[in-house]
């Protein structure tokens, strides 16, 4: 299938790679199908979570362990069951990134990671009850501490 997206242009989508978000993403509850589009530059860790339902919508995402090695949280058992996660190896974790004009102020939402079961392509954004993490965590500051 071909998607004509607002930010990425025309992209070829393998229907088997579509991730189902049963309840959408907070604020976008009506959008339930997404794909991850890798960055063509292999040394750039950012990719996109592109809506299949509305090609105008995509989110910049990153694997949080790239910049915060000690990122650690417990996935609630209800989420593990809902996503049918069987082993830790099945889990892919991403966080949404906001890139403002001043790239030095780029932030990641560590308080609400996106959890994907890479085996069955089910996903959910999980709001953590963990005050160590913020919705606007400065990525570059974290990398300097790294």
MDAnalysis code that builds the backbone (N, CA, C; Angstrom):
import MDAnalysis as mda
import numpy as np

u = mda.Universe.empty(438, n_residues=146, atom_resindex=np.repeat(np.arange(146), 3), trajectory=True)
u.add_TopologyAttr("name", ["N", "CA", "C"] * 146)
u.add_TopologyAttr("resid", np.arange(1, 147))
u.add_TopologyAttr("resname", ["UNK", "UNK", "UNK", "UNK", "UNK", "UNK", "UNK", "UNK", "UNK", "UNK", "UNK", "UNK", "UNK", "UNK", "UNK", "UNK", "UNK", "UNK", "UNK", "UNK", "UNK", "UNK", "UNK", "UNK", "UNK", "UNK", "UNK", "UNK", "UNK", "UNK", "UNK", "UNK", "UNK", "UNK", "UNK", "UNK", "UNK", "UNK", "UNK", "UNK", "UNK", "UNK", "UNK", "UNK", "UNK", "UNK", "UNK", "UNK", "UNK", "UNK", "UNK", "UNK", "UNK", "UNK", "UNK", "UNK", "UNK", "UNK", "UNK", "UNK", "UNK", "UNK", "UNK", "UNK", "UNK", "UNK", "UNK", "UNK", "UNK", "UNK", "UNK", "UNK", "UNK", "UNK", "UNK", "UNK", "UNK", "UNK", "UNK", "UNK", "UNK", "UNK", "UNK", "UNK", "UNK", "UNK", "UNK", "UNK", "UNK", "UNK", "UNK", "UNK", "UNK", "UNK", "UNK", "UNK", "UNK", "UNK", "UNK", "UNK", "UNK", "UNK", "UNK", "UNK", "UNK", "UNK", "UNK", "UNK", "UNK", "UNK", "UNK", "UNK", "UNK", "UNK", "UNK", "UNK", "UNK", "UNK", "UNK", "UNK", "UNK", "UNK", "UNK", "UNK", "UNK", "UNK", "UNK", "UNK", "UNK", "UNK", "UNK", "UNK", "UNK", "UNK", "UNK", "UNK", "UNK", "UNK", "UNK", "UNK", "UNK", "UNK", "UNK", "UNK", "UNK", "UNK"])
u.atoms.positions = np.array([
    [0.849, -1.166, 0.000],
    [0.000, 0.000, 0.000],
    [0.899, 1.234, 0.000],
    [0.438, 2.295, -0.644],
    [1.195, 3.545, -0.695],
    [0.447, 4.610, 0.103],
    [1.189, 5.306, 0.981],
    [0.626, 6.420, 1.741],
    [1.255, 7.700, 1.241],
    [0.431, 8.695, 0.987],
    [0.943, 10.004, 0.613],
    [0.888, 10.871, 1.872],
    [2.015, 10.983, 2.576],
    [2.032, 11.636, 3.880],
    [2.417, 13.105, 3.773],
    [1.996, 13.859, 4.759],
    [2.286, 15.289, 4.791],
    [3.780, 15.555, 4.978],
    [4.391, 14.881, 5.963],
    [5.772, 15.217, 6.287],
    [6.820, 14.323, 5.626],
    [6.432, 13.130, 5.209],
    [7.413, 12.198, 4.650],
    [7.243, 11.957, 3.155],
    [6.215, 12.553, 2.569],
    [5.958, 12.335, 1.147],
    [5.308, 10.981, 0.921],
    [5.515, 10.442, -0.256],
    [4.902, 9.169, -0.613],
    [5.771, 8.030, -0.084],
    [5.156, 7.138, 0.689],
    [5.917, 6.012, 1.231],
    [5.188, 4.700, 0.966],
    [5.978, 3.669, 0.738],
    [5.455, 2.321, 0.536],
    [5.306, 1.668, 1.901],
    [4.139, 1.087, 2.165],
    [3.870, 0.475, 3.454],
    [3.557, -0.996, 3.273],
    [4.284, -1.826, 4.009],
    [3.981, -3.244, 4.057],
    [2.861, -3.400, 5.087],
    [1.710, -3.891, 4.672],
    [0.554, -3.964, 5.573],
    [0.827, -4.803, 6.818],
    [1.785, -5.726, 6.742],
    [2.144, -6.543, 7.901],
    [2.881, -5.730, 8.963],
    [3.375, -4.538, 8.598],
    [4.119, -3.708, 9.556],
    [3.213, -2.709, 10.283],
    [1.923, -2.717, 9.971],
    [0.995, -1.785, 10.624],
    [0.791, -2.192, 12.077],
    [0.959, -1.206, 12.960],
    [0.798, -1.419, 14.395],
    [-0.596, -0.961, 14.796],
    [-1.287, -1.816, 15.538],
    [-2.647, -1.513, 15.985],
    [-2.612, -0.899, 17.386],
    [-3.106, 0.314, 17.501],
    [-3.294, 0.966, 18.800],
    [-4.800, 0.932, 19.055],
    [-5.246, -0.046, 19.817],
    [-6.674, -0.290, 20.001],
    [-7.448, 0.962, 20.403],
    [-6.881, 1.759, 21.298],
    [-7.545, 2.985, 21.762],
    [-6.866, 4.246, 21.254],
    [-6.102, 4.131, 20.182],
    [-5.383, 5.276, 19.655],
    [-4.278, 5.717, 20.599],
    [-3.869, 6.967, 20.436],
    [-2.854, 7.606, 21.283],
    [-3.566, 8.760, 21.972],
    [-3.271, 9.019, 23.262],
    [-3.955, 10.121, 23.943],
    [-3.958, 11.407, 23.099],
    [-5.153, 11.930, 22.915],
    [-5.326, 13.115, 22.070],
    [-5.650, 12.764, 20.625],
    [-5.403, 11.515, 20.252],
    [-5.656, 11.033, 18.885],
    [-6.321, 9.660, 18.966],
    [-7.356, 9.573, 19.788],
    [-8.003, 8.292, 20.072],
    [-8.638, 7.649, 18.840],
    [-8.982, 8.454, 17.833],
    [-9.622, 7.902, 16.637],
    [-8.611, 7.326, 15.640],
    [-7.318, 7.521, 15.898],
    [-6.284, 6.988, 15.006],
    [-5.734, 5.713, 15.632],
    [-5.986, 4.584, 14.989],
    [-5.621, 3.301, 15.595],
    [-4.560, 2.524, 14.822],
    [-4.218, 2.977, 13.623],
    [-3.227, 2.262, 12.825],
    [-2.046, 3.179, 12.527],
    [-0.847, 2.688, 12.867],
    [0.382, 3.450, 12.656],
    [1.462, 2.540, 12.091],
    [2.437, 3.150, 11.472],
    [3.646, 2.430, 11.068],
    [4.842, 3.219, 11.580],
    [5.943, 2.525, 11.761],
    [7.193, 3.205, 12.115],
    [8.008, 3.332, 10.848],
    [8.412, 4.565, 10.565],
    [9.234, 4.839, 9.392],
    [10.635, 5.183, 9.888],
    [11.586, 4.323, 9.550],
    [12.960, 4.548, 9.982],
    [13.565, 5.738, 9.253],
    [14.533, 6.358, 9.899],
    [15.250, 7.463, 9.295],
    [16.170, 6.891, 8.212],
    [16.186, 7.493, 7.016],
    [17.064, 6.971, 5.964],
    [18.552, 7.115, 6.322],
    [18.862, 8.060, 7.220],
    [20.251, 8.216, 7.677],
    [20.451, 7.287, 8.873],
    [21.202, 6.229, 8.676],
    [21.338, 5.191, 9.703],
    [21.934, 5.702, 11.010],
    [22.728, 6.767, 10.964],
    [23.366, 7.280, 12.182],
    [22.475, 8.252, 12.951],
    [21.265, 8.498, 12.439],
    [20.313, 9.388, 13.115],
    [19.276, 8.516, 13.818],
    [19.170, 8.643, 15.157],
    [18.310, 7.718, 15.916],
    [16.814, 8.034, 15.877],
    [16.424, 9.134, 15.246],
    [15.011, 9.502, 15.220],
    [14.293, 8.802, 14.075],
    [13.043, 8.418, 14.327],
    [12.198, 7.880, 13.267],
    [10.807, 8.466, 13.445],
    [9.853, 7.999, 12.672],
    [8.512, 8.568, 12.714],
    [7.484, 7.493, 13.015],
    [6.501, 7.885, 13.815],
    [5.315, 7.071, 14.026],
    [4.246, 7.729, 13.159],
    [3.988, 7.136, 12.022],
    [3.119, 7.710, 11.009],
    [1.732, 7.077, 11.073],
    [0.708, 7.920, 11.153],
    [-0.659, 7.416, 11.141],
    [-1.002, 6.901, 9.753],
    [-1.638, 5.745, 9.710],
    [-2.158, 5.201, 8.455],
    [-3.558, 5.758, 8.218],
    [-4.283, 6.026, 9.314],
    [-5.652, 6.526, 9.237],
    [-5.728, 7.970, 8.749],
    [-4.766, 8.799, 9.151],
    [-4.739, 10.209, 8.776],
    [-3.305, 10.559, 8.410],
    [-3.035, 10.640, 7.120],
    [-1.649, 10.813, 6.653],
    [-1.074, 12.189, 6.989],
    [-1.902, 13.074, 7.550],
    [-1.416, 14.378, 8.000],
    [-0.695, 14.270, 9.350],
    [-0.894, 13.156, 10.052],
    [-0.400, 13.014, 11.430],
    [0.784, 12.060, 11.497],
    [1.887, 12.570, 12.044],
    [3.031, 11.714, 12.370],
    [3.750, 12.326, 13.564],
    [4.425, 11.477, 14.298],
    [5.170, 11.897, 15.482],
    [6.626, 11.502, 15.307],
    [7.535, 12.385, 15.690],
    [8.944, 12.009, 15.737],
    [9.114, 11.182, 17.006],
    [9.767, 10.027, 16.877],
    [9.972, 9.153, 18.029],
    [11.440, 8.719, 18.085],
    [11.829, 8.242, 19.263],
    [13.188, 7.742, 19.457],
    [13.145, 6.624, 20.494],
    [14.060, 5.699, 20.364],
    [14.254, 4.701, 21.408],
    [14.891, 5.445, 22.578],
    [14.243, 5.503, 23.745],
    [14.758, 6.320, 24.844],
    [16.107, 5.860, 25.389],
    [16.446, 4.591, 25.176],
    [17.702, 4.069, 25.700],
    [18.906, 4.616, 24.936],
    [18.649, 5.245, 23.778],
    [19.719, 5.880, 23.012],
    [20.322, 7.046, 23.794],
    [19.475, 7.805, 24.488],
    [19.976, 8.986, 25.199],
    [19.854, 8.882, 26.717],
    [19.098, 7.925, 27.213],
    [18.947, 7.748, 28.672],
    [19.137, 6.276, 28.995],
    [20.378, 5.910, 29.160],
    [20.743, 4.495, 29.344],
    [20.055, 3.863, 30.559],
    [19.811, 4.653, 31.608],
    [19.229, 4.097, 32.832],
    [17.709, 4.272, 32.902],
    [17.073, 4.521, 31.766],
    [15.613, 4.626, 31.723],
    [15.045, 3.278, 32.144],
    [14.192, 3.289, 33.135],
    [13.710, 2.038, 33.702],
    [12.301, 2.244, 34.249],
    [11.403, 1.366, 33.892],
    [10.038, 1.443, 34.413],
    [9.400, 0.067, 34.312],
    [8.353, -0.091, 35.054],
    [7.594, -1.344, 35.068],
    [6.377, -1.174, 34.150],
    [6.215, -2.086, 33.203],
    [5.015, -2.054, 32.366],
    [3.885, -2.660, 33.189],
    [2.792, -1.908, 33.389],
    [1.670, -2.444, 34.177],
    [1.187, -3.776, 33.603],
    [0.809, -4.694, 34.490],
    [0.391, -6.035, 34.058],
    [-0.809, -5.980, 33.111],
    [-1.690, -4.988, 33.299],
    [-2.847, -4.871, 32.398],
    [-2.398, -4.573, 30.960],
    [-1.299, -3.817, 30.828],
    [-0.762, -3.498, 29.496],
    [-0.078, -4.738, 28.916],
    [0.690, -5.443, 29.742],
    [1.353, -6.672, 29.294],
    [0.298, -7.644, 28.760],
    [-0.801, -7.791, 29.493],
    [-1.880, -8.687, 29.062],
    [-2.564, -8.171, 27.806],
    [-2.884, -6.872, 27.785],
    [-3.585, -6.288, 26.644],
    [-2.796, -6.360, 25.346],
    [-1.476, -6.195, 25.457],
    [-0.618, -6.264, 24.263],
    [-0.137, -7.689, 23.990],
    [-0.525, -8.610, 24.884],
    [-0.162, -10.030, 24.757],
    [1.353, -10.221, 24.702],
    [2.069, -9.496, 25.577],
    [3.528, -9.599, 25.637],
    [3.898, -10.876, 26.375],
    [4.732, -11.695, 25.742],
    [5.140, -12.959, 26.353],
    [6.554, -12.896, 26.920],
    [7.453, -12.186, 26.253],
    [8.840, -12.083, 26.719],
    [9.321, -10.641, 26.576],
    [10.315, -10.236, 27.373],
    [10.862, -8.876, 27.237],
    [11.398, -8.595, 25.826],
    [11.842, -9.627, 25.137],
    [12.377, -9.454, 23.782],
    [11.298, -9.021, 22.782],
    [10.028, -9.239, 23.126],
    [8.918, -8.850, 22.251],
    [8.654, -7.347, 22.289],
    [9.219, -6.659, 23.287],
    [8.872, -5.260, 23.541],
    [9.811, -4.297, 22.810],
    [9.207, -3.361, 22.096],
    [9.944, -2.225, 21.527],
    [9.418, -0.984, 22.241],
    [10.323, -0.123, 22.679],
    [9.943, 1.068, 23.436],
    [10.398, 2.311, 22.692],
    [9.500, 3.271, 22.587],
    [9.802, 4.562, 21.969],
    [9.204, 5.664, 22.825],
    [9.700, 6.867, 22.632],
    [9.084, 8.041, 23.243],
    [8.910, 9.101, 22.168],
    [7.880, 9.932, 22.352],
    [7.604, 11.002, 21.392],
    [8.525, 12.177, 21.674],
    [9.051, 12.747, 20.599],
    [10.001, 13.849, 20.670],
    [9.352, 15.116, 20.130],
    [9.646, 16.232, 20.788],
    [9.223, 17.542, 20.282],
    [10.498, 18.295, 19.901],
    [10.553, 18.719, 18.642],
    [11.729, 19.433, 18.160],
    [11.324, 20.883, 17.864],
    [11.680, 21.805, 18.778],
    [11.343, 23.223, 18.562],
    [12.353, 23.884, 17.617],
    [12.142, 25.155, 17.347],
    [13.081, 25.883, 16.477],
    [14.501, 25.791, 17.009],
    [14.665, 25.988, 18.316],
    [15.979, 25.844, 18.940],
    [16.177, 24.370, 19.268],
    [16.919, 23.695, 18.413],
    [17.092, 22.240, 18.546],
    [17.700, 21.841, 19.892],
    [18.399, 22.763, 20.547],
    [18.988, 22.483, 21.863],
    [17.921, 22.259, 22.930],
    [16.693, 22.686, 22.642],
    [15.589, 22.532, 23.595],
    [14.670, 21.359, 23.231],
    [15.184, 20.452, 22.397],
    [14.442, 19.267, 21.992],
    [14.121, 18.419, 23.225],
    [12.870, 17.958, 23.320],
    [12.447, 17.184, 24.488],
    [11.834, 15.844, 24.086],
    [11.845, 14.936, 25.047],
    [11.206, 13.633, 24.871],
    [10.248, 13.407, 26.032],
    [9.146, 12.762, 25.727],
    [8.140, 12.471, 26.746],
    [8.458, 11.118, 27.398],
    [9.288, 11.168, 28.448],
    [9.645, 9.933, 29.152],
    [8.547, 9.477, 30.100],
    [7.579, 10.345, 30.371],
    [6.486, 9.994, 31.281],
    [5.414, 9.139, 30.603],
    [5.462, 9.060, 29.273],
    [4.442, 8.285, 28.553],
    [5.059, 7.563, 27.351],
    [5.814, 6.487, 27.625],
    [6.436, 5.754, 26.527],
    [5.410, 5.016, 25.662],
    [5.812, 4.764, 24.441],
    [5.008, 3.954, 23.529],
    [5.580, 2.542, 23.594],
    [4.725, 1.601, 23.952],
    [5.127, 0.199, 24.086],
    [4.517, -0.563, 22.916],
    [5.359, -1.310, 22.205],
    [4.887, -2.079, 21.052],
    [5.310, -3.536, 21.223],
    [4.355, -4.431, 21.031],
    [4.677, -5.841, 20.960],
    [5.104, -6.077, 19.513],
    [6.395, -6.276, 19.309],
    [6.915, -6.390, 17.950],
    [6.502, -7.692, 17.267],
    [6.018, -8.661, 18.048],
    [5.558, -9.924, 17.449],
    [4.177, -9.787, 16.816],
    [3.217, -9.222, 17.588],
    [1.842, -9.170, 17.075],
    [1.421, -7.780, 16.599],
    [2.345, -6.818, 16.668],
    [2.103, -5.449, 16.178],
    [0.956, -4.747, 16.914],
    [0.895, -4.943, 18.227],
    [-0.048, -4.191, 19.057],
    [0.742, -3.155, 19.826],
    [0.185, -1.938, 19.935],
    [0.896, -0.884, 20.642],
    [-0.006, -0.077, 21.546],
    [0.639, 0.635, 22.475],
    [-0.099, 1.500, 23.394],
    [0.866, 2.529, 23.967],
    [0.382, 3.769, 24.089],
    [1.148, 4.762, 24.828],
    [0.721, 4.639, 26.285],
    [1.692, 4.454, 27.163],
    [1.439, 4.190, 28.576],
    [1.847, 5.402, 29.397],
    [0.915, 5.934, 30.180],
    [1.237, 7.039, 31.085],
    [1.741, 6.423, 32.387],
    [3.019, 6.678, 32.680],
    [3.640, 6.086, 33.868],
    [3.281, 6.868, 35.123],
    [3.166, 6.144, 36.204],
    [2.987, 6.784, 37.505],
    [4.344, 6.761, 38.196],
    [5.286, 7.520, 37.618],
    [6.669, 7.527, 38.077],
    [7.171, 8.960, 37.976],
    [7.353, 9.611, 39.124],
    [7.708, 11.036, 39.100],
    [9.162, 11.300, 38.722],
    [9.931, 10.253, 38.393],
    [11.306, 10.470, 37.913],
    [11.322, 10.997, 36.481],
    [10.238, 10.779, 35.767],
    [10.212, 11.110, 34.344],
    [9.197, 12.209, 34.054],
    [9.545, 13.041, 33.058],
    [8.742, 14.206, 32.713],
    [8.262, 14.113, 31.271],
    [7.256, 14.915, 30.949],
    [6.775, 14.931, 29.567],
    [7.697, 15.766, 28.674],
    [8.519, 16.618, 29.287],
    [9.466, 17.433, 28.508],
    [10.875, 17.245, 29.056],
    [11.436, 16.093, 28.770],
    [12.778, 15.747, 29.236],
    [13.777, 16.214, 28.173],
    [14.722, 17.065, 28.550],
    [15.685, 17.607, 27.584],
    [16.657, 16.517, 27.112],
    [16.579, 16.184, 25.839],
    [17.376, 15.093, 25.283],
    [18.867, 15.430, 25.279],
    [19.237, 16.593, 24.786],
    [20.658, 16.924, 24.671],
    [21.325, 17.035, 26.036],
    [20.620, 17.557, 27.021],
    [21.171, 17.610, 28.385],
    [21.448, 16.199, 28.885],
    [20.530, 15.298, 28.621],
    [20.675, 13.917, 29.061],
    [21.854, 13.254, 28.359],
    [22.032, 13.537, 27.080],
    [23.137, 12.948, 26.316],
    [24.483, 13.447, 26.835],
    [24.544, 14.706, 27.243],
    [25.798, 15.258, 27.793],
    [26.160, 14.570, 29.101],
    [25.124, 14.220, 29.894],
    [25.364, 13.539, 31.159],
    [25.789, 12.099, 30.935],
    [25.287, 11.536, 29.795],
    [25.442, 10.205, 29.347],
    [26.468, 9.339, 29.819],
])
